[in-house]
Amino acid sequence: MRYSMSWSGLSQSNPLRVLRFSDYKFIWSSEALSLWAIEMEIIVLAIFVLRDTDSPLLVGLIGALKFAGTLLGPLYGVVVDRFDRRILQIWVRTLNVLLAATLTTLVLGNSLELWHAYAIVALGSVFRMLDLVLVQTLTADSVPKESLHSAIGLSRSTLDGARVMGAIVGGTILETLGLDVAYSAITVLYLLATIAAFKVDRTHAPGSLKAPSESVFAGIKQGLTHIRASAHLPGLIYFSFLVEFSAFPLVNGLMTVVGDEFYSLGGTGIGILAGIASGGALLGALFVSSRTHVTSPTRVLVIGSIVWHLVMLVLTINMPISAFGLLLFCWGFAGGATFVAMVVGLLRSTPEDLRGRVMGIRSLGIYGLPLGLLLAGWLAETFSARTMIGSLGAIGVSASIGAVLLWPALLRSAETKESIATS
């Protein structure tokens, strides 16, 4: 594998050092611009739907449609492994531009209707899930194994930063300048992301991604076979579902319930709590990315998951809002570090020619989030928000400990033949 620049001599504590690899620099730039566009689009369309219908249920539906493409994750993995990943990402970015431009045209022509927004989000979710698999595999292709945790950490912190600022910027532009300017800005961001994708050089040696003769289902089966034979991957796939189910519901809609019940907060206060959690996650991801070397990401994952869910149990105690905010920041920090360790572990344990399929199968774990939201919503409505947080935290702690008992290899060093295969 060729890399665009040697990393010797770079500052070992600077998480931005990984941007010195020219391919990753443009992969990250394209991802960052796209994430900003996505987060702005989510808040703009949510406000549009709420104003048009005055229905929180319909607002929740447009949020749920973001996950519509997840079911095709394994298929995306085969596509990513079978075709040139750089060209695929250019196509994905271009299609996002076309979708955004279509919606902008409808807005400018005063022709936008509710079903247009749902159709755009549903179709966009198909490309978004393919893009998720692409970005993670391209990242692993573009940096050496020793820098993979830095690259994944920077990418994760970029997502958290986009969640904090993208929603604020999108909402502000919508309120002050209108829907037409807001969606025009979103379209421009998608366009800039596409331009950055064109700058990525080929990260594969010629012929390394030649299409195999097997069928799509045979390709998926090959990925599943590799996962079953691995010492780490079954546990990592398990954790990818667990954290979506037990931890992420808190920052994917249920912070509203917590802020209202605990401290009777309005929209601004709830937004600040969500920002505190995202800020902690951002710093947690940057902390992992700033480490000079992570010997065992799976060990970091296990410890981080246990701490992450233990903090949830502490959050159920009555306390001043200042203390709650501090603990919420710590909760986000543990979550950011845990998530980065999980993705790094998955990529390190997978050879290059199978990365797409493994990450595509892993993407099915995202379905833990809607299931967790349903359970958490029922617990909060039937009992209380404290019961909801405590129950999810207890599930997370016990399930994390159970994973160690079932897959003890997760606590051992990942510097094995399995992980070295990716170098």
C-alpha positions in Angstrom: 0.0 0.0 0.0 1.3 3.5 -1.0 0.7 6.6 1.2 1.1 10.1 -0.1 3.5 11.3 2.6 5.7 9.7 5.3 4.6 10.5 8.8 8.0 10.4 10.4 8.8 13.6 12.2 5.2 14.8 12.6 4.0 16.1 15.9 3.0 13.0 17.9 0.4 14.7 20.1 -1.4 16.7 17.4 -4.5 15.0 16.2 -4.4 17.0 13.0 -1.1 15.4 12.0 -3.0 12.8 10.1 -4.0 15.5 7.6 -0.5 15.4 6.2 -1.5 12.3 4.2 -2.8 14.0 1.1 -5.4 11.4 0.2 -6.9 11.4 3.7 -6.8 15.3 3.8 -9.3 15.4 0.9 -11.3 12.4 2.1 -11.7 14.2 5.5 -12.4 17.6 3.8 -15.1 16.0 1.6 -16.6 14.2 4.6 -16.6 17.4 6.8 -18.4 19.5 4.1 -20.9 16.7 3.5 -21.6 16.3 7.3 -22.2 20.1 7.7 -24.7 19.9 4.8 -26.4 16.9 6.3 -26.8 18.4 9.7 -28.0 21.7 8.3 -30.5 19.8 6.1 -31.9 17.8 9.0 -32.7 20.9 11.1 -34.0 22.9 8.1 -36.4 20.2 7.0 -37.5 19.4 10.5 -38.5 23.0 11.1 -40.2 23.1 7.7 -42.2 20.0 8.5 -43.1 21.3 12.0 -44.3 24.6 10.6 -46.3 23.0 7.8 -48.0 20.3 9.9 -47.6 21.2 13.6 -47.0 17.5 14.2 -44.1 16.2 16.3 -44.9 12.7 15.0 -44.3 13.8 11.4 -41.1 15.5 12.5 -40.0 12.3 14.1 -40.8 10.4 10.9 -38.5 12.6 8.8 -35.8 11.9 11.3 -36.5 8.1 11.1 -36.2 8.2 7.3 -32.5 9.0 7.7 -32.0 5.4 8.5 -34.1 4.0 5.6 -31.0 3.0 3.7 -29.4 1.0 6.5 -31.1 -2.3 5.6 -29.0 -2.3 2.4 -25.7 -2.1 4.3 -24.3 -5.6 3.4 -25.1 -4.9 -0.2 -23.2 -1.6 -0.1 -20.3 -3.5 1.4 -20.1 -5.8 -1.6 -20.3 -2.8 -3.9 -17.5 -0.9 -2.0 -15.2 -4.0 -2.2 -16.0 -4.7 -5.9 -15.6 -1.3 -7.5 -13.1 1.6 -7.3 -13.9 3.4 -4.0 -12.8 6.8 -5.2 -15.1 6.8 -8.2 -18.0 5.5 -6.1 -17.6 8.4 -3.7 -17.6 10.9 -6.5 -20.8 9.4 -7.7 -22.4 9.5 -4.2 -21.3 13.2 -3.7 -22.6 14.1 -7.2 -26.0 12.5 -6.5 -26.3 14.4 -3.2 -25.7 17.6 -5.1 -28.4 16.7 -7.5 -30.9 16.0 -4.7 -30.1 19.2 -2.9 -30.3 21.2 -6.1 -33.7 19.6 -6.9 -35.1 20.6 -3.5 -33.6 24.1 -3.8 -35.3 24.5 -7.2 -38.6 23.5 -5.7 -38.1 26.1 -2.9 -37.1 28.9 -5.2 -40.2 28.1 -7.4 -42.5 28.0 -4.3 -43.4 24.5 -5.3 -42.1 22.6 -2.3 -44.6 20.2 -0.7 -44.4 17.9 2.3 -44.0 14.7 0.3 -41.0 16.2 -1.6 -39.1 16.6 1.7 -39.9 13.0 2.7 -38.9 11.6 -0.7 -35.6 13.6 -0.7 -34.6 12.4 2.8 -35.6 8.8 2.0 -33.6 8.7 -1.2 -30.7 10.6 0.4 -30.5 8.0 3.1 -29.6 5.3 0.5 -26.6 7.4 -0.6 -25.8 8.4 2.9 -25.4 4.8 4.1 -23.2 3.9 1.1 -21.2 7.0 1.9 -20.7 5.9 5.5 -19.2 2.6 4.4 -17.1 4.3 1.7 -15.6 6.9 4.1 -14.6 4.4 6.7 -13.0 2.1 4.1 -11.3 5.0 2.2 -9.9 6.2 5.5 -8.3 2.9 6.3 -6.9 2.8 2.7 -5.3 6.2 2.9 -3.4 6.1 6.2 -0.9 3.6 7.7 -2.2 1.3 10.4 -0.4 3.2 13.1 -2.3 6.4 12.2 -5.8 4.8 11.8 -7.0 5.7 15.3 -6.0 9.4 14.6 -7.9 9.4 11.3 -11.0 7.8 12.7 -10.9 10.0 15.8 -10.7 13.1 13.7 -13.6 12.0 11.5 -15.7 11.2 14.5 -14.9 14.6 16.1 -15.9 16.2 12.8 -19.3 14.6 13.0 -19.8 15.8 16.6 -18.7 19.3 15.6 -21.1 19.3 12.7 -24.0 18.2 14.9 -23.3 21.1 17.3 -22.7 23.8 14.8 -24.5 22.6 11.7 -27.9 22.7 13.4 -27.2 26.2 14.8 -26.0 27.6 11.5 -28.8 25.9 9.6 -31.5 27.1 12.0 -30.1 30.6 12.1 -29.9 31.0 8.3 -33.5 29.6 8.0 -34.8 32.1 10.6 -32.9 35.2 9.3 -32.6 34.6 5.5 -35.3 32.1 4.7 -35.7 28.5 3.4 -34.4 29.4 -0.1 -31.1 30.8 1.2 -30.7 27.9 3.7 -31.1 25.2 1.0 -28.9 27.1 -1.4 -26.2 27.1 1.2 -26.7 23.3 1.8 -26.4 22.7 -2.0 -23.1 24.7 -2.1 -21.7 22.6 0.7 -22.6 19.4 -1.1 -20.9 20.8 -4.2 -17.7 21.7 -2.4 -17.7 18.2 -0.9 -17.9 16.7 -4.4 -15.0 18.9 -5.6 -12.9 17.7 -2.6 -13.7 14.0 -3.5 -12.3 14.6 -7.0 -9.0 15.6 -5.4 -8.5 12.1 -3.8 -5.8 10.1 -5.7 -6.2 6.4 -6.2 -5.6 4.7 -2.9 -5.4 1.2 -4.3 -2.8 -0.5 -6.4 -4.1 -1.2 -10.0 -6.3 -4.3 -10.0 -6.5 -4.6 -6.3 -10.3 -4.2 -6.5 -11.1 -6.2 -9.5 -14.7 -7.5 -9.5 -14.9 -11.1 -8.3 -17.0 -13.6 -10.3 -19.1 -14.5 -7.3 -22.7 -13.3 -6.9 -23.6 -10.5 -4.5 -24.9 -13.1 -1.9 -21.7 -15.0 -2.2 -19.8 -11.8 -1.5 -21.9 -11.1 1.6 -21.4 -14.8 2.7 -17.6 -14.3 2.4 -17.8 -11.3 4.7 -19.9 -13.2 7.3 -17.4 -16.1 7.1 -14.5 -13.8 7.8 -16.4 -12.3 10.8 -17.2 -15.7 12.3 -13.6 -16.8 12.0 -12.2 -13.7 13.7 -11.3 -13.5 17.3 -12.4 -9.8 17.6 -15.0 -9.1 14.9 -18.1 -10.9 16.4 -17.7 -8.9 19.6 -17.1 -5.7 17.7 -20.3 -6.2 15.7 -22.1 -6.9 19.0 -20.9 -3.7 20.5 -21.9 -1.7 17.3 -25.5 -2.8 18.0 -25.3 -2.3 21.8 -24.1 1.3 21.9 -26.7 2.3 19.3 -29.4 0.6 21.4 -28.4 1.6 24.9 -26.5 4.9 24.7 -27.3 6.8 21.5 -31.0 7.3 22.1 -30.2 9.9 24.8 -28.7 12.2 22.2 -31.1 11.3 19.4 -34.3 12.9 20.5 -34.7 11.9 24.2 -32.6 14.8 25.6 -35.8 16.8 25.2 -37.6 14.5 27.7 -34.7 14.5 30.1 -34.2 18.3 30.1 -38.0 18.9 30.5 -38.5 16.4 33.3 -35.3 17.0 35.3 -35.0 20.8 35.1 -38.1 22.1 33.2 -35.9 23.4 30.4 -37.1 25.0 27.2 -35.7 24.6 23.8 -32.5 26.7 24.4 -31.6 24.8 27.6 -32.2 21.4 26.0 -30.1 22.5 23.1 -27.3 23.4 25.5 -27.4 20.0 27.1 -27.3 18.3 23.7 -24.3 20.5 22.8 -22.5 19.6 26.1 -22.9 15.9 25.3 -21.7 16.4 21.7 -18.8 18.6 22.9 -17.7 15.8 25.3 -17.9 13.3 22.5 -15.8 15.5 20.2 -13.0 15.8 22.8 -13.2 12.1 23.5 -12.7 11.3 19.9 -9.8 13.9 19.7 -8.2 12.3 22.8 -8.0 8.9 21.2 -6.8 10.4 17.9 -4.0 12.3 19.7 -2.5 9.1 21.1 0.7 8.1 19.4 -0.3 4.5 19.3 -3.3 2.4 20.4 -2.2 -1.2 20.9 -5.6 -2.6 21.7 -8.6 -0.6 20.5 -10.9 -3.5 21.6 -9.7 -3.1 25.2 -10.4 0.6 25.0 -13.8 -0.2 23.6 -14.8 -2.5 26.5 -13.5 -0.2 29.2 -15.0 2.8 27.5 -18.4 1.2 27.1 -18.6 0.2 30.8 -17.6 3.7 31.9 -20.0 5.2 29.4 -23.0 3.3 30.8 -21.9 3.6 34.4 -22.1 7.4 34.0 -25.7 7.0 32.8 -26.5 5.3 36.1 -25.0 8.3 38.0 -27.1 10.7 35.8 -30.2 9.3 37.5 -29.3 10.9 40.8 -30.9 14.2 41.8 -28.2 17.0 41.4 -27.8 20.6 40.5 -27.9 21.3 36.7 -24.3 22.4 36.8 -23.2 18.9 38.1 -25.5 17.2 35.6 -23.9 19.2 32.8 -20.4 18.2 34.0 -21.4 14.5 34.1 -23.1 14.8 30.7 -19.8 16.1 29.3 -18.0 13.1 30.8 -20.6 10.8 29.4 -20.0 12.3 25.9 -16.3 12.0 26.3 -16.5 8.3 27.2 -18.8 7.8 24.2 -16.6 9.5 21.7 -13.6 7.5 22.8 -15.6 4.2 22.8 -17.0 4.8 19.3 -13.6 5.6 17.8 -12.1 2.5 19.4 -14.9 0.3 18.0 -14.4 1.5 14.4 -10.6 1.3 14.6 -10.9 -2.3 15.9 -13.2 -3.2 13.0 -10.9 -1.8 10.4 -7.7 -3.2 11.9 -9.2 -6.7 12.1 -10.2 -6.8 8.4 -8.0 -7.1 5.3 -8.3 -4.5 2.7 -10.3 -6.5 0.2 -13.0 -7.3 2.8 -13.3 -3.9 4.5 -16.4 -2.8 2.6 -18.3 -6.0 3.4 -17.4 -6.1 7.0 -18.3 -2.4 7.5 -21.5 -2.9 5.5 -22.5 -5.8 7.8 -21.6 -3.7 10.8 -23.9 -0.9 9.6 -26.9 -3.1 10.4 -26.0 -2.4 14.0 -27.5 1.1 13.5 -30.9 -0.5 13.7 -30.2 -0.7 17.4 -31.0 3.0 17.6 -34.7 2.9 16.5 -35.2 -0.1 18.8 -33.5 1.7 21.7 -35.6 4.8 21.0 -38.8 2.8 21.1 -37.8 1.1 24.4 -36.6 4.3 26.0 -39.6 6.3 24.9 -41.9 3.6 26.4 -39.9 3.6 29.7 -40.0 7.4 29.9 -43.7 7.6 29.2 -44.7 4.7 31.4 -42.4 5.4 34.3 -40.0 8.4 34.2 -37.0 9.8 32.4 -34.8 8.6 35.3 -36.1 5.1 35.0 -35.3 5.3 31.2 -31.7 6.4 31.7 -31.1 4.0 34.5 -32.5 1.0 32.6 -30.5 1.7 29.5 -27.4 2.2 31.6 -27.9 -1.0 33.5 -28.5 -2.9 30.2 -25.3 -1.4 28.8 -23.1 -2.3 31.8 -24.3 -5.8 32.1 -24.2 -6.4 28.3 -20.6 -5.0 28.1 -19.5 -7.4 30.9 -21.3 -10.2 29.2 -19.4 -9.5 26.0 -16.0 -9.9 27.8 -17.1 -13.3 29.1 -18.3 -14.4 25.7 -15.3 -12.9 23.7 -12.3 -12.7 26.1 -10.0 -11.9 23.2 -11.5 -8.3 23.3 -9.3 -7.6 26.3 -6.1 -8.9 24.7 -3.8 -6.9 22.6 -5.0 -6.5 19.0 -1.5 -6.7 17.7 -2.1 -10.1 16.2 -1.8 -11.6 12.8 -5.5 -10.6 12.3 -4.8 -6.9 12.8 -1.4 -7.0 11.0 -3.2 -8.2 7.9 -4.4 -4.7 7.2 -0.9 -3.0 7.3 
